[in-house]
Amino acid sequence: MKITFYGHACLGIEVSEVHILVDPFISGNPKASDIDITALKADYILLTHAHQDHILDAETIAKNTNAVIVSNYEVATHYEKLGFEVHPMNHGGQWDFEFGNLKYVNAIHTSSFPDGSYGGQPGGFVIEGERKNIYIAGDTALTMDMKLIPLQTQLDLAIFPIGDNFTMGIDDAILASDFVQCDKILGYHFDTFGYIEIDHEEAKRKFFDKDKDLMLLDIGESIEL
């Protein structure tokens, strides 16, 4: 399983030769100006919620790739009405896709489209594929529901928002890693704009002091699980 960071909360995931794109917000992010969205591969686009900084490039990329858009019922229905192929989900539900099992799990946040219309309830995803399991938390506060995840899935990587202000920050993400029983963390949703800028070295030190590994990738950088 290969995971590439495209800035903010956007990830590319390659598993079983299937390309997954998560929360594509690239063209509106000056820090990701070197990423060419027309060159991205996507068989599936996973959307955690409807905020613009998570869906901005979903339509363009879906048109270019014919990707299936996977999200909560309300977000999926929105794109279905626009003519895209979708797979709707809701909290607690799971589905066996060609890349593995995908479960839609709870997140505490808000969700609305840029025009203010209702975007359903936000969520995160647990992906079990290629004998590797990852948790993509989406935009969320620290929540006790995270403790449910390790009851069913032993994680190899947890991906947490760490920018604070709109989501949980570093200290809550450390607690979240305890809740999901995973000490290997990929941070995202940080540095894109002033409200969520972080001190990288301090963040890594705080995780290290708790015997945990926080990875902060450069935009375009990848890791292999």
BALOBA-1460 file (C-alpha; in Angstrom, 3 decimals):
// residues 225
<rec num="1" residu="m" x="0.000" y="0.000" z="0.000"/>
<rec num="2" residu="k" x="1.392" y="3.365" z="-1.073"/>
<rec num="3" residu="i" x="0.150" y="6.642" z="0.394"/>
<rec num="4" residu="t" x="0.944" y="10.036" z="-1.145"/>
<rec num="5" residu="f" x="0.251" y="13.382" z="0.503"/>
<rec num="6" residu="y" x="-1.130" y="16.039" z="-1.857"/>
<rec num="7" residu="g" x="-1.510" y="18.778" z="0.731"/>
<rec num="8" residu="h" x="-4.143" y="19.756" z="3.312"/>
<rec num="9" residu="a" x="-6.317" y="16.623" z="3.701"/>
<rec num="10" residu="c" x="-5.793" y="15.160" z="0.234"/>
<rec num="11" residu="l" x="-4.245" y="11.713" z="-0.065"/>
<rec num="12" residu="g" x="-3.552" y="9.333" z="-2.879"/>
<rec num="13" residu="i" x="-3.669" y="5.651" z="-1.942"/>
<rec num="14" residu="e" x="-2.556" y="2.792" z="-4.183"/>
<rec num="15" residu="v" x="-3.743" y="-0.621" z="-3.049"/>
<rec num="16" residu="s" x="-4.068" y="-3.788" z="-5.140"/>
<rec num="17" residu="e" x="-3.306" y="-1.695" z="-8.266"/>
<rec num="18" residu="v" x="-6.366" y="0.453" z="-7.533"/>
<rec num="19" residu="h" x="-5.968" y="4.218" z="-7.188"/>
<rec num="20" residu="i" x="-7.925" y="5.968" z="-4.446"/>
<rec num="21" residu="l" x="-8.006" y="9.726" z="-3.949"/>
<rec num="22" residu="v" x="-9.209" y="11.186" z="-0.649"/>
<rec num="23" residu="d" x="-10.658" y="14.705" z="-0.218"/>
<rec num="24" residu="p" x="-9.164" y="16.388" z="-3.303"/>
<rec num="25" residu="f" x="-8.431" y="20.029" z="-2.485"/>
<rec num="26" residu="i" x="-5.427" y="20.867" z="-4.644"/>
<rec num="27" residu="s" x="-6.110" y="23.645" z="-7.180"/>
<rec num="28" residu="g" x="-7.216" y="25.990" z="-4.382"/>
<rec num="29" residu="n" x="-4.137" y="25.300" z="-2.259"/>
<rec num="30" residu="p" x="-1.146" y="27.501" z="-3.216"/>
<rec num="31" residu="k" x="1.149" y="25.128" z="-1.321"/>
<rec num="32" residu="a" x="0.176" y="22.352" z="-3.769"/>
<rec num="33" residu="s" x="0.775" y="24.382" z="-6.938"/>
<rec num="34" residu="d" x="3.259" y="21.786" z="-8.241"/>
<rec num="35" residu="i" x="0.568" y="19.083" z="-8.324"/>
<rec num="36" residu="d" x="-1.113" y="18.663" z="-11.730"/>
<rec num="37" residu="i" x="-4.635" y="17.430" z="-11.030"/>
<rec num="38" residu="t" x="-5.077" y="16.378" z="-14.684"/>
<rec num="39" residu="a" x="-2.274" y="13.847" z="-14.203"/>
<rec num="40" residu="l" x="-3.727" y="12.207" z="-11.087"/>
<rec num="41" residu="k" x="-5.082" y="8.668" z="-11.314"/>
<rec num="42" residu="a" x="-8.296" y="7.790" z="-9.488"/>
<rec num="43" residu="d" x="-10.559" y="4.773" z="-9.611"/>
<rec num="44" residu="y" x="-12.348" y="5.946" z="-6.461"/>
<rec num="45" residu="i" x="-12.674" y="9.333" z="-4.782"/>
<rec num="46" residu="l" x="-13.445" y="9.182" z="-1.055"/>
<rec num="47" residu="l" x="-15.017" y="12.300" z="0.454"/>
<rec num="48" residu="t" x="-15.199" y="12.601" z="4.235"/>
<rec num="49" residu="h" x="-17.598" y="15.566" z="4.130"/>
<rec num="50" residu="a" x="-18.818" y="18.421" z="1.942"/>
<rec num="51" residu="h" x="-16.633" y="21.375" z="2.932"/>
<rec num="52" residu="q" x="-14.922" y="23.090" z="0.007"/>
<rec num="53" residu="d" x="-11.435" y="22.343" z="1.311"/>
<rec num="54" residu="h" x="-12.245" y="18.642" z="0.843"/>
<rec num="55" residu="i" x="-14.291" y="18.508" z="-2.366"/>
<rec num="56" residu="l" x="-12.991" y="21.364" z="-4.538"/>
<rec num="57" residu="d" x="-11.428" y="19.212" z="-7.269"/>
<rec num="58" residu="a" x="-13.688" y="16.173" z="-6.981"/>
<rec num="59" residu="e" x="-15.778" y="16.993" z="-10.056"/>
<rec num="60" residu="t" x="-12.818" y="17.806" z="-12.294"/>
<rec num="61" residu="i" x="-10.912" y="14.672" z="-11.312"/>
<rec num="62" residu="a" x="-13.995" y="12.452" z="-11.563"/>
<rec num="63" residu="k" x="-14.646" y="13.767" z="-15.079"/>
<rec num="64" residu="n" x="-11.039" y="13.089" z="-16.075"/>
<rec num="65" residu="t" x="-10.874" y="9.604" z="-14.594"/>
<rec num="66" residu="n" x="-14.470" y="8.290" z="-14.408"/>
<rec num="67" residu="a" x="-13.797" y="7.604" z="-10.733"/>
<rec num="68" residu="v" x="-16.580" y="6.419" z="-8.450"/>
<rec num="69" residu="i" x="-17.314" y="8.966" z="-5.712"/>
<rec num="70" residu="v" x="-17.782" y="7.356" z="-2.289"/>
<rec num="71" residu="s" x="-19.199" y="9.345" z="0.596"/>
<rec num="72" residu="n" x="-22.157" y="9.687" z="2.914"/>
<rec num="73" residu="y" x="-25.614" y="9.435" z="1.372"/>
<rec num="74" residu="e" x="-26.178" y="13.167" z="1.034"/>
<rec num="75" residu="v" x="-22.811" y="13.932" z="-0.571"/>
<rec num="76" residu="a" x="-23.073" y="10.919" z="-2.885"/>
<rec num="77" residu="t" x="-26.593" y="11.884" z="-3.940"/>
<rec num="78" residu="h" x="-25.398" y="15.427" z="-4.713"/>
<rec num="79" residu="y" x="-22.833" y="14.069" z="-7.171"/>
<rec num="80" residu="e" x="-25.160" y="11.446" z="-8.569"/>
<rec num="81" residu="k" x="-27.563" y="14.236" z="-9.590"/>
<rec num="82" residu="l" x="-24.651" y="15.829" z="-11.462"/>
<rec num="83" residu="g" x="-24.187" y="12.630" z="-13.461"/>
<rec num="84" residu="f" x="-21.308" y="11.006" z="-11.613"/>
<rec num="85" residu="e" x="-21.103" y="7.356" z="-10.603"/>
<rec num="86" residu="v" x="-21.342" y="7.128" z="-6.836"/>
<rec num="87" residu="h" x="-21.440" y="4.691" z="-3.948"/>
<rec num="88" residu="p" x="-23.380" y="6.072" z="-0.943"/>
<rec num="89" residu="m" x="-22.517" y="4.976" z="2.598"/>
<rec num="90" residu="n" x="-23.421" y="5.898" z="6.145"/>
<rec num="91" residu="h" x="-21.975" y="5.536" z="9.624"/>
<rec num="92" residu="g" x="-21.133" y="1.993" z="10.679"/>
<rec num="93" residu="g" x="-21.643" y="0.627" z="7.183"/>
<rec num="94" residu="q" x="-18.963" y="-1.232" z="5.277"/>
<rec num="95" residu="w" x="-18.535" y="-2.550" z="1.757"/>
<rec num="96" residu="d" x="-16.107" y="-4.894" z="0.017"/>
<rec num="97" residu="f" x="-14.598" y="-2.983" z="-2.900"/>
<rec num="98" residu="e" x="-11.995" y="-4.327" z="-5.296"/>
<rec num="99" residu="f" x="-9.256" y="-2.742" z="-3.182"/>
<rec num="100" residu="g" x="-10.519" y="-4.217" z="0.091"/>
<rec num="101" residu="n" x="-13.041" y="-3.523" z="2.818"/>
<rec num="102" residu="l" x="-14.094" y="0.083" z="3.428"/>
<rec num="103" residu="k" x="-15.975" y="1.202" z="6.529"/>
<rec num="104" residu="y" x="-17.509" y="4.643" z="7.095"/>
<rec num="105" residu="v" x="-17.007" y="5.682" z="10.700"/>
<rec num="106" residu="n" x="-18.019" y="8.586" z="12.902"/>
<rec num="107" residu="a" x="-16.401" y="12.022" z="12.976"/>
<rec num="108" residu="i" x="-17.364" y="15.099" z="14.976"/>
<rec num="109" residu="h" x="-17.355" y="18.130" z="12.707"/>
<rec num="110" residu="t" x="-19.801" y="19.984" z="10.435"/>
<rec num="111" residu="s" x="-20.585" y="19.367" z="6.775"/>
<rec num="112" residu="s" x="-22.079" y="21.716" z="4.206"/>
<rec num="113" residu="f" x="-21.463" y="22.435" z="0.539"/>
<rec num="114" residu="p" x="-19.958" y="25.791" z="-0.475"/>
<rec num="115" residu="d" x="-23.460" y="27.148" z="-1.201"/>
<rec num="116" residu="g" x="-24.528" y="26.318" z="2.355"/>
<rec num="117" residu="s" x="-26.662" y="23.303" z="1.464"/>
<rec num="118" residu="y" x="-26.671" y="20.270" z="3.735"/>
<rec num="119" residu="g" x="-23.759" y="17.881" z="3.316"/>
<rec num="120" residu="g" x="-24.882" y="15.087" z="5.606"/>
<rec num="121" residu="q" x="-22.925" y="13.998" z="8.659"/>
<rec num="122" residu="p" x="-19.127" y="13.954" z="8.385"/>
<rec num="123" residu="g" x="-17.176" y="10.754" z="8.722"/>
<rec num="124" residu="g" x="-13.883" y="8.959" z="8.387"/>
<rec num="125" residu="f" x="-12.825" y="5.745" z="6.664"/>
<rec num="126" residu="v" x="-11.188" y="2.503" z="7.742"/>
<rec num="127" residu="i" x="-9.542" y="0.699" z="4.828"/>
<rec num="128" residu="e" x="-8.495" y="-2.930" z="5.085"/>
<rec num="129" residu="g" x="-6.520" y="-3.918" z="1.996"/>
<rec num="130" residu="e" x="-3.339" y="-5.784" z="1.013"/>
<rec num="131" residu="r" x="-3.056" y="-7.045" z="4.597"/>
<rec num="132" residu="k" x="-2.615" y="-3.436" z="5.740"/>
<rec num="133" residu="n" x="-5.203" y="-1.467" z="7.686"/>
<rec num="134" residu="i" x="-5.428" y="2.316" z="7.848"/>
<rec num="135" residu="y" x="-7.783" y="4.780" z="9.503"/>
<rec num="136" residu="i" x="-8.444" y="8.129" z="7.819"/>
<rec num="137" residu="a" x="-10.089" y="10.208" z="10.520"/>
<rec num="138" residu="g" x="-11.303" y="13.078" z="8.331"/>
<rec num="139" residu="d" x="-11.977" y="16.412" z="9.988"/>
<rec num="140" residu="t" x="-12.873" y="15.541" z="13.555"/>
<rec num="141" residu="a" x="-12.584" y="16.323" z="17.201"/>
<rec num="142" residu="l" x="-11.276" y="13.705" z="19.585"/>
<rec num="143" residu="t" x="-14.140" y="11.280" z="20.096"/>
<rec num="144" residu="m" x="-14.699" y="8.237" z="22.274"/>
<rec num="145" residu="d" x="-16.032" y="6.433" z="19.176"/>
<rec num="146" residu="m" x="-12.408" y="6.029" z="18.098"/>
<rec num="147" residu="k" x="-12.087" y="3.381" z="20.809"/>
<rec num="148" residu="l" x="-14.431" y="1.162" z="18.791"/>
<rec num="149" residu="i" x="-12.025" y="0.864" z="15.859"/>
<rec num="150" residu="p" x="-9.391" y="-1.439" z="17.449"/>
<rec num="151" residu="l" x="-12.146" y="-3.748" z="18.686"/>
<rec num="152" residu="q" x="-12.512" y="-4.841" z="15.054"/>
<rec num="153" residu="t" x="-9.391" y="-3.699" z="13.218"/>
<rec num="154" residu="q" x="-5.709" y="-3.725" z="14.142"/>
<rec num="155" residu="l" x="-4.357" y="-0.613" z="12.471"/>
<rec num="156" residu="d" x="-1.010" y="-0.238" z="10.728"/>
<rec num="157" residu="l" x="-1.426" y="3.523" z="10.321"/>
<rec num="158" residu="a" x="-3.759" y="6.229" z="11.640"/>
<rec num="159" residu="i" x="-4.147" y="9.472" z="9.677"/>
<rec num="160" residu="f" x="-5.218" y="12.362" z="11.902"/>
<rec num="161" residu="p" x="-5.917" y="16.067" z="11.425"/>
<rec num="162" residu="i" x="-3.472" y="17.937" z="13.645"/>
<rec num="163" residu="g" x="-3.880" y="21.616" z="12.755"/>
<rec num="164" residu="d" x="-6.190" y="22.468" z="15.679"/>
<rec num="165" residu="n" x="-8.808" y="25.277" z="15.605"/>
<rec num="166" residu="f" x="-11.159" y="23.477" z="13.146"/>
<rec num="167" residu="t" x="-10.193" y="19.932" z="14.191"/>
<rec num="168" residu="m" x="-8.291" y="18.291" z="16.993"/>
<rec num="169" residu="g" x="-4.715" y="19.426" z="17.516"/>
<rec num="170" residu="i" x="-1.497" y="17.699" z="18.512"/>
<rec num="171" residu="d" x="-2.380" y="16.868" z="22.123"/>
<rec num="172" residu="d" x="-5.783" y="15.422" z="21.219"/>
<rec num="173" residu="a" x="-4.253" y="13.493" z="18.311"/>
<rec num="174" residu="i" x="-1.870" y="11.823" z="20.779"/>
<rec num="175" residu="l" x="-4.892" y="10.743" z="22.824"/>
<rec num="176" residu="a" x="-6.611" y="9.611" z="19.636"/>
<rec num="177" residu="s" x="-3.645" y="7.373" z="18.845"/>
<rec num="178" residu="d" x="-4.140" y="5.770" z="22.257"/>
<rec num="179" residu="f" x="-7.836" y="5.313" z="21.535"/>
<rec num="180" residu="v" x="-7.213" y="3.547" z="18.204"/>
<rec num="181" residu="q" x="-4.194" y="1.660" z="19.602"/>
<rec num="182" residu="c" x="-1.869" y="2.745" z="16.819"/>
<rec num="183" residu="d" x="1.479" y="4.443" z="17.450"/>
<rec num="184" residu="k" x="2.273" y="5.155" z="13.784"/>
<rec num="185" residu="i" x="0.587" y="8.419" z="12.802"/>
<rec num="186" residu="l" x="0.435" y="10.420" z="9.594"/>
<rec num="187" residu="g" x="-0.559" y="14.006" z="10.239"/>
<rec num="188" residu="y" x="-2.643" y="16.059" z="7.832"/>
<rec num="189" residu="h" x="-4.927" y="19.119" z="7.760"/>
<rec num="190" residu="f" x="-2.179" y="21.495" z="8.884"/>
<rec num="191" residu="d" x="-0.269" y="24.547" z="7.577"/>
<rec num="192" residu="t" x="-2.639" y="25.266" z="4.660"/>
<rec num="193" residu="f" x="-3.660" y="28.634" z="6.104"/>
<rec num="194" residu="g" x="-2.982" y="30.690" z="9.208"/>
<rec num="195" residu="y" x="-5.513" y="29.129" z="11.552"/>
<rec num="196" residu="i" x="-3.910" y="25.686" z="11.286"/>
<rec num="197" residu="e" x="-0.172" y="26.378" z="11.097"/>
<rec num="198" residu="i" x="1.877" y="24.185" z="13.440"/>
<rec num="199" residu="d" x="5.406" y="23.886" z="14.773"/>
<rec num="200" residu="h" x="6.621" y="20.690" z="13.073"/>
<rec num="201" residu="e" x="9.481" y="19.943" z="15.428"/>
<rec num="202" residu="e" x="7.383" y="20.496" z="18.543"/>
<rec num="203" residu="a" x="4.647" y="18.256" z="17.148"/>
<rec num="204" residu="k" x="7.092" y="15.440" z="16.409"/>
<rec num="205" residu="r" x="8.714" y="15.838" z="19.823"/>
<rec num="206" residu="k" x="5.383" y="15.553" z="21.636"/>
<rec num="207" residu="f" x="4.601" y="12.297" z="19.829"/>
<rec num="208" residu="f" x="8.145" y="11.010" z="20.372"/>
<rec num="209" residu="d" x="7.878" y="11.708" z="24.099"/>
<rec num="210" residu="k" x="4.873" y="9.359" z="24.156"/>
<rec num="211" residu="d" x="6.784" y="6.649" z="22.236"/>
<rec num="212" residu="k" x="4.854" y="7.396" z="19.058"/>
<rec num="213" residu="d" x="5.951" y="8.189" z="15.508"/>
<rec num="214" residu="l" x="4.417" y="11.253" z="13.828"/>
<rec num="215" residu="m" x="5.108" y="11.560" z="10.095"/>
<rec num="216" residu="l" x="4.689" y="14.937" z="8.397"/>
<rec num="217" residu="l" x="5.138" y="14.469" z="4.658"/>
<rec num="218" residu="d" x="6.054" y="17.129" z="2.147"/>
<rec num="219" residu="i" x="3.438" y="17.707" z="-0.541"/>
<rec num="220" residu="g" x="3.972" y="15.044" z="-3.209"/>
<rec num="221" residu="e" x="5.909" y="12.772" z="-0.835"/>
<rec num="222" residu="s" x="4.895" y="9.126" z="-0.389"/>
<rec num="223" residu="i" x="5.278" y="6.304" z="2.110"/>
<rec num="224" residu="e" x="4.927" y="2.551" z="1.660"/>
<rec num="225" residu="l" x="3.201" y="0.278" z="4.172"/>
